[in-house]
Structure formats: C-alpha cells, structure tokens
Amino acid sequence: MESQTVLKCPECGSSHVFKDGLRKAPSNALSNEPIQRFRCADYGHRWSNHIVLNVLDTHKTNSRVGAQEKAKNMIPTQEIQTCAEKGKHSPTENELKAAPQIEKFLIQLENDGRKQGTTLNYRKMFKRLLNAGANLLEPESCKAALAKLMVTDPRTKKITERPVRDNTKKSMASMLDVWFKFNGIAWKKPKYRDDSEVPFVPTETDIDLLIAGLGKKLSIFCQILKDTGARPGEIAQLKWSDIDFAQRKVSIKAEKGSNSRIRPLTEKTIEMVCNLPHNLPYDKARMFANADDMRGNFFMQKKRLAKQIGNSNIQKISFKTFRHWKGTTEQHKTKDIYHVKTVLGHKSIKNTEKYIHLEEMIYESTVNDQFIVKVADTMEAAIKLMEVGFEYHATVEGHQLFRKRA
C-alpha cells in the first residue's frame, strides 16, 4: 500500500505505480533479500530500488541518485568483509584503490556538463577493465588488460573466447586518455585501427516483419526509427510535445554532437502513436523508457520472433540497423549525399559518405535506375500518385514531377 501512494516513476513522475514481482539481489547489494520491482502503469517503465555496495555498480536503480550522494555513502572495509562472508562480491584491491578517484572523476564529468549516459559508459569501461585485472592507476596495466580483453555475453555475463573489436578498444583508449589526464598520470595512448566491416542492411520486408512482431510500445519505437533514421537515444528522449500530429512531423533533439532536426512521419506511424496512452501533460511526459531498457526488451523479442518465423535476418537487426537502412535507402532514392546528411543529422559529410558505398554495393546488381515519371498539376492528382508509390522529384515550369522505379 505504501509503495502505491508514495512512490513515483523516476522516468515520467507518474504516481500510477504497482509492484511487478521480485528480482534476485545483485552481487553488490547490501542485502541478500530479493528486491521488489515496480512498474509505471502509464508508460511501462520498470525499476527497482536498492542500496549498492560498490561504486562500480552500473544498475539504473538507486544509481539514479547522483555520484556525489554515492560517494558520501561509500561502505567501510569492515562492512564489505561482512557482506563478503555472506557470499556477496568481495571488492578486489584494485577496486578499493581506484574507487575514490573514480567517484571524483565522475562528479567532475557531471560538473563539466557531460550527460548521464556518458558517465554510465565510463563506469562500464572501468568495470570491464577491473574485471580483467587492471590497475586503473597504472597505464601499462590498463594497456595490457585492454589488449587481452574478451567479449562478455550480454545474457549470461560470462566472458567468451572472442576478442573485443578494435573499434571498441579504440573508444576505451580514448576514455582512458581522459581518465589519466584527470589524475595527472602520463601515458602513451595505444593505437587501434577502425574495423572496416560492412554494416548489415536488411530489406524493408524484413524490417516490417520485425516491427509487426514486436510488442505495442517497442513496435512504435522501431517504426519511428525506420521513418527518421534517428539514434535510439534520440527517440527514447522524445516527449509527446515533440510530435506534431497535424503536420505529421517529429522534432528530434540530437545526440553525440549531431544536428537537431524535424523529420516527417508516415500516416501509419501517427496512427500507431495515437494508440499509446498519454495521461500526463504533453510537455512533461516521455513516450518511451530509456534506450538501454528498450534495447534489452528488443533483444529478447526479436530473438523469439526470428525463431518463430525462421528468418535469421531478423536476428541481425539492431537499433543502429534502422539508421543504416534509412541512410542507404535515402541515398538510393535521391543520389544526394547532402540530403542524406540532413536526414541523419550529421555535422560532417565524412560521416555520411559511407552510405554512397553501401548503396552501390547493395543496389548495384539488384535494382535498375529506370523510373516511371508522372506529372501532377493539382493537389488531388499529386495525392493519387503518392498513394500508388510515386515520390515527388522536382517542379519544372510550374509542373510537379513524380517518379517511381520501373
């Protein structure tokens, strides 16, 4: 009864909260008792509250409190040993040595205006290196652990025999560079080359099959990804006030230094969005949970769907795949790389140029470049052409030209 009246959803502030079963206590929780999980009745956000034992916790539960509050509540060594005797995780010497500096570093990141997702990524990086036996205050130890780092299975959390990709190592080395500068430690940053793998670009049929087989909220999330080519984090932070239902457009607040933009939505997407409940004020209510929660749910649902319909391509689709698909198809339709740059919100054309090569590789032998062209002089004629698959191309001497592939 108390949780129903006092608790509020940490994502949207709704007081319509109910208990949603129990979860096993993580290895770094203070208590061995099962943890109560809660769910927001309005928007489906799920969370649980617990006090963590060590500062490297990456859960978004009571880690929703700030890094400063965690630093104040650090558990003394004697209490850590008591918990370890009960079968809980016992922090290593490297963890205990680095923990105070990590908290100071993360507080500094927040003070410098870095987003919560950035600090979370640093926590994850520190945890991976510590699990690999690195001493975070010794550069050579970090470089040795980074060189031998193996992929962790996201489902079982067990280390596999597959080495981490060079792209990931390069990103982690850049994060370590910031870390060592903060601590005034000189080091020589290791060099890793960018992996040159060709991104997987599915057919539109496979994408539509996947969207149709997902749950209600997740299918809408993916449909907006398909329409806009936006990053999952950009869609996850959408509020209802960002949707213009009259003009069928969405206002996207950019991530990762990209450009914010306004993109059109299809009539199908608008109809799907209208079926979502939205009891809170439009300017405050978020439409979705955070990107990590959506991604975990997506992973489970697409795996089940791929097995049910026997389509292995669906299993290959990730949230980022929608962005690759959008960039490639827009390049194929328009042959205008600057248009693709605008759609995806890139600040540099260099980030967009890969879609020229992707489009050439994918469509070179499958689709010809011959079009059927029609002219429309009235609004009714233009609407009829668009209803049968024609797309607006240009206006010549007052006549609107539409085309579709032969």
C-alpha positions in Angstrom: 0.0 0.0 0.0 2.8 2.4 0.9 4.6 2.0 -2.4 1.3 2.7 -4.3 0.8 6.0 -2.5 4.4 7.3 -2.0 6.4 6.0 -5.0 6.6 7.9 -8.3 8.0 6.7 -11.6 11.6 8.0 -11.9 11.2 8.4 -15.6 8.0 10.3 -16.0 6.9 11.2 -12.5 3.6 9.3 -12.7 2.2 8.1 -9.3 0.4 5.3 -11.0 2.8 2.6 -9.8 2.3 -1.0 -9.0 4.5 -3.9 -7.8 5.9 -6.1 -10.6 7.4 -9.1 -9.0 10.7 -9.7 -7.3 14.2 -9.9 -8.7 17.4 -11.5 -7.3 19.6 -9.2 -5.4 22.8 -8.3 -7.4 26.2 -9.3 -6.1 26.9 -5.8 -4.8 23.7 -5.1 -2.9 23.8 -4.7 0.9 21.1 -7.2 1.5 20.7 -10.8 0.2 16.9 -10.4 0.2 15.0 -10.4 -3.1 14.4 -6.9 -4.5 10.9 -5.5 -5.2 10.5 -4.5 -8.8 8.0 -1.7 -9.7 6.3 -0.7 -13.0 4.7 2.5 -14.1 1.1 1.8 -15.2 1.0 4.8 -17.6 4.2 4.2 -19.6 5.5 0.8 -18.7 8.9 2.0 -17.2 10.3 -0.7 -14.8 12.8 -0.1 -12.0 13.8 -1.3 -8.5 15.4 0.4 -5.6 18.4 -1.0 -3.7 21.5 0.3 -2.0 24.6 -0.8 -3.7 27.9 -2.0 -2.1 30.5 -0.8 -4.5 30.9 2.3 -6.6 31.2 0.4 -9.9 27.6 -0.6 -10.0 26.0 0.0 -13.4 22.4 -0.6 -12.5 19.9 2.2 -13.0 18.1 1.6 -9.8 19.2 3.5 -6.8 22.1 4.5 -9.0 19.6 7.1 -10.2 20.9 9.2 -7.3 23.9 11.4 -8.1 27.5 10.3 -7.9 28.1 12.8 -5.1 25.5 11.0 -2.9 27.1 7.6 -3.7 30.5 9.0 -2.7 29.1 10.1 0.7 27.6 6.6 1.3 30.7 4.5 0.5 30.7 1.5 2.7 33.7 0.9 5.0 36.0 -2.0 4.5 34.8 -3.9 7.6 31.2 -3.8 6.4 32.4 -5.0 3.0 34.0 -8.0 4.6 30.9 -8.8 6.5 28.9 -8.9 3.3 31.6 -11.0 1.6 31.2 -13.5 4.4 27.5 -13.9 3.4 28.5 -14.9 -0.1 28.4 -11.4 -1.7 31.0 -9.9 -4.1 34.3 -9.0 -2.3 36.0 -6.0 -3.9 39.5 -6.6 -5.1 42.5 -4.5 -4.1 42.4 -2.7 -7.4 38.7 -1.8 -7.0 39.3 -0.4 -3.5 42.3 1.6 -4.6 40.5 3.1 -7.6 37.0 3.7 -6.2 37.5 7.1 -4.6 39.2 8.5 -7.7 36.5 7.1 -9.9 33.8 8.9 -8.0 35.7 12.2 -8.0 36.2 11.7 -11.8 32.5 11.0 -12.5 31.5 14.0 -10.4 33.9 16.2 -12.4 32.3 14.8 -15.7 28.9 15.8 -14.4 30.1 19.3 -13.4 31.6 19.7 -16.9 28.1 19.1 -18.3 28.5 15.5 -19.5 25.3 13.6 -19.8 24.3 10.7 -17.6 24.8 8.2 -20.4 28.4 9.3 -20.7 29.2 8.8 -17.0 27.4 5.4 -17.2 29.7 4.4 -20.2 32.8 5.3 -18.1 31.5 3.2 -15.2 31.0 0.2 -17.6 34.5 0.7 -19.0 36.1 0.9 -15.6 34.2 -2.3 -14.5 35.4 -4.3 -17.6 39.0 -3.4 -17.0 38.8 -4.1 -13.3 37.3 -7.5 -14.1 40.2 -8.1 -16.4 42.6 -7.5 -13.5 43.7 -4.0 -14.5 45.1 -1.4 -12.0 43.4 1.7 -13.2 46.1 3.9 -11.7 48.9 2.2 -13.7 48.8 2.9 -17.5 50.8 -0.3 -18.5 48.4 -2.5 -16.5 45.4 -0.9 -18.3 47.0 -1.3 -21.7 47.8 -5.0 -21.0 44.2 -5.6 -19.9 42.8 -3.7 -22.9 45.0 -5.7 -25.4 43.7 -9.1 -24.0 40.1 -8.0 -23.4 37.4 -10.6 -24.4 33.7 -10.1 -25.3 31.2 -10.6 -22.5 28.0 -12.4 -23.3 25.2 -9.9 -22.6 22.8 -12.6 -21.5 25.0 -14.8 -19.2 27.5 -12.1 -18.3 30.2 -14.7 -18.9 33.5 -13.9 -20.7 33.7 -15.6 -24.1 36.7 -16.5 -26.2 36.1 -13.8 -28.8 38.4 -10.8 -28.6 36.9 -7.3 -28.3 36.8 -5.4 -31.7 39.5 -2.8 -32.3 36.8 -0.1 -32.6 35.7 -0.8 -29.0 39.3 -0.8 -27.8 39.9 2.5 -29.6 36.9 4.0 -27.9 38.0 2.7 -24.5 41.6 4.0 -25.0 40.1 7.5 -25.7 38.2 7.3 -22.4 41.3 6.2 -20.6 43.1 9.2 -22.0 40.6 11.5 -20.3 40.9 9.4 -17.1 44.7 9.6 -16.9 44.7 13.4 -17.7 42.3 13.9 -14.8 44.7 12.0 -12.5 47.8 13.8 -13.8 49.3 10.5 -15.0 51.4 10.4 -18.1 50.9 7.6 -20.5 51.3 6.7 -24.2 47.9 6.0 -25.7 47.7 2.7 -27.7 46.7 2.9 -31.4 43.9 0.8 -32.8 42.6 0.8 -36.3 39.0 1.2 -37.2 37.3 -2.1 -38.2 36.2 -2.0 -41.8 33.2 -4.3 -41.6 30.3 -3.6 -43.9 27.1 -2.8 -41.9 24.2 -5.2 -42.3 21.3 -3.5 -44.2 18.1 -5.6 -44.3 15.3 -5.4 -46.8 12.3 -3.3 -46.0 10.2 -6.5 -45.9 12.4 -7.9 -43.1 12.1 -4.6 -41.1 8.3 -4.6 -41.5 8.1 -8.2 -40.4 10.1 -7.4 -37.3 8.0 -4.3 -36.4 4.8 -6.3 -36.8 6.0 -9.0 -34.5 7.1 -6.7 -31.6 5.1 -5.5 -28.6 3.0 -2.4 -28.9 5.4 0.2 -27.5 8.5 -1.4 -28.9 6.9 -1.6 -32.4 6.2 2.1 -32.3 9.7 2.9 -31.2 11.1 0.9 -34.1 8.6 2.4 -36.6 9.8 5.9 -35.6 13.4 4.7 -36.0 12.5 3.5 -39.5 10.8 6.7 -40.5 13.5 9.1 -39.2 16.8 7.1 -39.2 17.5 8.7 -35.7 19.6 7.2 -33.0 17.8 5.1 -30.3 18.8 7.6 -27.6 17.2 10.5 -29.6 13.9 8.6 -29.9 14.0 7.4 -26.3 14.0 11.1 -25.0 11.0 12.1 -27.1 8.2 13.8 -25.3 4.6 14.0 -26.6 5.1 17.7 -27.2 7.8 16.7 -29.8 5.1 15.2 -32.1 3.2 17.5 -34.4 0.1 15.4 -35.2 -1.4 17.9 -37.6 1.7 18.1 -39.9 2.8 14.5 -39.1 6.3 15.6 -38.0 8.6 14.9 -35.1 11.2 17.2 -33.6 14.4 15.3 -32.8 16.9 16.6 -30.2 20.3 15.5 -31.3 22.8 13.3 -29.5 26.6 12.8 -29.9 27.2 16.3 -31.3 24.8 15.9 -34.3 22.3 18.4 -35.6 18.8 18.6 -34.2 16.2 18.2 -36.9 12.5 17.9 -37.8 11.5 14.8 -39.7 8.3 13.7 -41.3 6.4 10.6 -40.0 4.2 8.3 -42.1 0.4 8.2 -41.6 0.9 4.6 -40.3 3.3 5.8 -37.6 0.9 8.6 -36.5 -1.9 6.1 -36.1 0.3 3.8 -34.0 1.4 6.7 -31.8 -2.2 7.8 -31.2 -2.9 4.4 -29.7 -0.3 5.0 -26.9 -1.8 6.2 -23.5 -0.7 9.7 -22.5 -2.3 10.9 -19.4 0.4 13.3 -18.2 0.9 16.8 -19.6 2.4 16.7 -23.1 5.3 18.9 -22.3 6.5 16.6 -19.4 5.6 13.1 -20.4 8.2 11.0 -22.2 6.9 8.5 -24.7 9.4 5.7 -24.0 11.7 4.2 -21.4 15.4 4.9 -21.7 17.3 3.4 -24.6 19.1 0.7 -22.6 15.8 -0.7 -21.3 14.2 -0.6 -24.8 17.3 -2.3 -26.2 17.1 -5.2 -23.7 13.5 -5.8 -24.4 14.1 -5.6 -28.2 16.9 -8.2 -27.9 14.5 -10.8 -26.3 11.6 -10.1 -28.6 13.5 -10.2 -31.9 15.2 -13.4 -30.9 11.9 -15.1 -30.2 10.3 -13.7 -33.4 13.3 -14.9 -35.6 12.9 -18.4 -34.2 9.1 -18.4 -34.7 9.2 -17.4 -38.3 12.5 -19.0 -39.2 14.1 -15.8 -40.5 17.7 -15.4 -39.4 18.0 -11.9 -40.9 15.7 -10.5 -38.2 18.1 -11.7 -35.6 20.8 -9.5 -37.2 18.8 -6.3 -36.9 19.7 -3.9 -34.1 18.5 -0.4 -33.3 21.5 1.0 -35.3 20.5 -1.1 -38.3 17.4 1.1 -38.8 19.8 4.1 -39.2 22.0 2.3 -41.8 18.8 1.2 -43.7 17.5 4.8 -43.8 20.8 6.3 -44.9 21.2 3.7 -47.6 17.7 3.9 -49.0 17.7 7.7 -49.0 20.9 7.7 -50.9 19.4 5.3 -53.4 16.3 7.3 -53.9 17.9 10.8 -54.2 21.6 10.2 -55.1 22.1 13.3 -53.0 24.6 12.8 -50.2 23.8 16.2 -48.7 20.1 15.2 -48.4 21.2 12.1 -46.5 23.4 14.2 -44.3 20.4 16.3 -43.3 18.2 13.3 -42.7 20.7 11.7 -40.3 21.7 14.9 -38.6 25.5 14.5 -39.4 27.6 17.6 -38.9 30.4 16.3 -41.1 29.8 14.9 -44.6 32.6 12.4 -43.9 30.3 10.5 -41.6 27.7 10.3 -44.4 29.9 9.2 -47.3 29.9 5.6 -46.3 26.3 5.4 -47.5 27.4 6.1 -51.0 29.5 2.9 -51.0 26.8 0.9 -49.1 24.2 2.0 -51.7 26.4 1.0 -54.6 27.2 -2.4 -53.1 23.6 -3.3 -52.2 21.7 -1.9 -55.2 24.2 -2.3 -58.0 23.0 -5.7 -59.1 19.5 -5.8 -57.7 17.7 -2.7 -58.8 17.9 -0.8 -62.1 17.9 3.0 -62.2 14.9 3.4 -64.6 11.9 5.4 -63.5 8.3 5.9 -64.5 7.6 9.7 -64.4 4.2 11.3 -64.0 3.2 15.0 -63.9 0.7 16.4 -61.4 -0.9 19.9 -61.7 -3.3 19.7 -58.9 -3.3 18.6 -55.3 -5.7 15.7 -55.9 -3.5 14.4 -58.8 -0.4 14.6 -56.6 -2.1 12.7 -53.7 -3.3 9.9 -56.1 0.3 9.5 -57.4 1.8 9.3 -53.9 -0.9 6.7 -52.9 0.4 4.3 -55.6 4.1 4.7 -54.7 5.2 7.8 -56.7 7.5 10.2 -54.9 7.9 13.9 -55.6 11.1 14.7 -57.5 11.1 18.3 -58.8 9.0 21.2 -60.1 9.6 22.2 -63.7 7.9 25.2 -65.3 5.1 25.1 -62.7 4.5 21.3 -63.1 5.2 18.9 -60.3 7.2 15.8 -61.4 6.7 12.5 -59.5 8.6 9.2 -60.2 8.9 5.6 -59.0 11.2 2.8 -60.1 10.1 0.8 -63.1 
